[in-house]
Amino acid sequence: MKEAKPGAWKMKAAVGALAFVLFILLIASFFGKKGLIEMSRARKTYDILLKDVEAKKQEKARLEKEVAALETNPQAVDKEARRQLWLMKPDEKVIIRR
């Protein structure tokens, strides 16, 4: 049988401890607060919010254009009043479709 070197168990313990620490760091890098999985989720959420912001900007531009038309164009005001308030001129007939 081979004789163990005097410091062999210390070396094995150091390698085992190092392997354990590396394993813990690897697990933490995947599942920790700032791990890869959480970063992936955050990136997806960021992309969704970015698309939502872009849609809101387009909606804002459309509404600003509509407001400008309502401020300057009497026909646009008339059209909206008819659409939203069901207003009509005295000599008009309204046909309601179902």
FENRAUR-V770562 format. One record per helix or strand of 3 or more residues. SS is the DSSP state (~ for helix, > for strand). FROM is the first residue (numbers start at 1). LEN is the number of residues. If there is no record, write none. Layout:
# FENRAUR-V770562
SS_FROM_LEN, SS_FROM_LEN
This chain:
# FENRAUR-V770562
~_8_24, ~_36_37, ~_74_12
